[in-house]
Amino acid sequence: MKPNANRMILATAAALTALANLLEAVHNFMN
């Protein structure tokens, strides 16, 4: 694959991880 594709995949994975952590934090805050 092209380096740009790998970079996009890594950026997407990082964004999904950050979103998951944010949702977990909100869930913990609500409880």
Secondary structure, DSSP 8 states (H G I E B T S, - for coil): --HHHHHHHHHHHHHHHHHHHHHHHHHHHH-
